[in-house]
């Protein structure tokens, strides 16, 4: 009875394996029956190998006169790399002299708009405006041949005419004051007619050091005097305007 049951069980297992595809041959199963123990069946399952689907259709024959050799493999074109940026030029090394100082601008050309044309009976003059205002502007009867501009005890200017024939002006024969302790620097002739004798001097007074520029010319029986005083520390600022004014002077 047991052997019959074992044979039926083995046949059922074999049919199940063939129908489900878990094995291919009955030779791959082993049935172990021990006395006094229920029969057990051990089946070795061979893993199913799935082959790739390969077409069995014959390849078409190559046309007559053409080779059936495989085509050469063409390697892909190498990718072109972007050009590297050119290195920046290296500037000159740091100078051992350090930072160069800013150049100082000397003797700036005067601006004609910084002058006021003065037309008097006795002379013509381009008056520099940086010598400030007329201290006698509010006094009546002062609009004579003399001209004065004043800022302080160092910065001032004056024009005087010594005329013995002048009977209307106050003290028409009085000369401008002299600076006795001045140190002469240079002397030259200047003016539109080249007859204005000019003298530049250094002067150290109670109010500080200054530059004194004087001009003198004799024409038509009159003596013309010009005087400019400005700080020595600002000589390069005021000297161009003084030279411009001296060169514009013209007696009438």
QUIQUIVEN-V504266 format. One record per backbone hydrogen bond with DSSP energy under -0.5 kcal/mol. CO is the residue of the C=O (numbers start at 1). NH is the residue of the N-H. E is the energy in kcal/mol with one decimal. If there is no record, write none. Layout:
CO|NH|E + CO|NH|E
This chain:
1|5|-2.2 + 2|6|-2.4 + 3|7|-2.0 + 4|8|-2.1 + 5|9|-2.5 + 6|10|-2.4 + 7|11|-2.0 + 8|12|-2.2 + 9|13|-2.3 + 10|14|-2.1 + 11|15|-2.2 + 12|16|-2.2 + 13|17|-2.1 + 14|18|-2.2 + 15|19|-2.1 + 16|20|-1.9 + 17|21|-1.6 + 17|22|-1.2 + 17|23|-0.9 + 25|28|-1.4 + 26|29|-1.5 + 28|44|-1.4 + 30|32|-0.5 + 30|42|-1.5 + 31|33|-0.5 + 32|40|-1.5 + 34|37|-1.6 + 40|32|-1.4 + 40|42|-0.5 + 41|43|-0.5 + 42|30|-2.1 + 42|44|-0.5 + 43|45|-0.6 + 44|46|-0.6 + 45|47|-0.5 + 48|50|-0.6 + 49|51|-0.7 + 52|54|-1.0 + 53|55|-0.5 + 63|66|-1.9 + 73|75|-0.7 + 89|91|-0.5 + 95|98|-1.4 + 104|106|-0.7 + 110|112|-0.5 + 111|114|-2.5 + 112|115|-1.3 + 114|129|-2.7 + 115|117|-0.5 + 116|127|-3.1 + 117|119|-0.5 + 118|120|-0.6 + 118|125|-2.2 + 122|252|-2.8 + 123|120|-2.5 + 124|250|-2.0 + 125|118|-3.5 + 125|127|-0.8 + 126|128|-0.5 + 127|116|-2.9 + 128|131|-0.9 + 129|132|-1.4 + 133|135|-0.6 + 133|150|-2.2 + 134|137|-1.3 + 136|139|-1.3 + 139|142|-0.8 + 142|144|-2.0 + 147|159|-2.6 + 149|157|-2.6 + 150|133|-0.5 + 152|151|-0.5 + 154|156|-0.7 + 155|151|-2.3 + 155|152|-1.6 + 156|229|-2.7 + 157|149|-2.2 + 158|227|-2.5 + 159|147|-2.5 + 160|225|-3.0 + 161|163|-0.8 + 162|223|-1.9 + 163|166|-1.6 + 165|167|-0.7 + 169|172|-0.6 + 171|174|-1.7 + 172|163|-1.7 + 178|180|-0.8 + 179|182|-1.2 + 182|184|-0.6 + 183|202|-2.8 + 186|200|-2.7 + 188|198|-3.9 + 190|196|-2.5 + 191|194|-0.7 + 195|197|-0.8 + 196|190|-3.1 + 196|198|-0.6 + 197|216|-1.9 + 198|188|-2.1 + 199|214|-2.9 + 200|185|-3.2 + 200|186|-1.4 + 201|212|-2.7 + 202|183|-3.0 + 203|205|-0.7 + 203|210|-2.8 + 205|208|-1.1 + 208|205|-1.9 + 209|232|-1.6 + 210|203|-2.7 + 211|213|-0.5 + 211|230|-1.6 + 212|201|-2.6 + 212|214|-0.5 + 213|228|-2.4 + 214|199|-2.4 + 215|226|-2.8 + 216|197|-2.6 + 217|219|-0.5 + 217|224|-3.4 + 219|222|-1.7 + 222|219|-2.3 + 222|224|-0.6 + 223|162|-3.0 + 224|217|-1.9 + 225|160|-2.8 + 226|215|-2.6 + 227|158|-2.3 + 228|213|-2.7 + 229|156|-1.9 + 230|211|-2.9 + 231|234|-0.9 + 232|235|-1.5 + 234|237|-0.7 + 234|238|-2.0 + 235|239|-2.6 + 238|242|-2.1 + 239|243|-2.5 + 240|244|-2.0 + 241|245|-2.2 + 242|246|-2.5 + 243|247|-2.2 + 244|248|-1.2 + 245|249|-0.6 + 246|249|-0.8 + 249|192|-1.3 + 250|124|-2.2
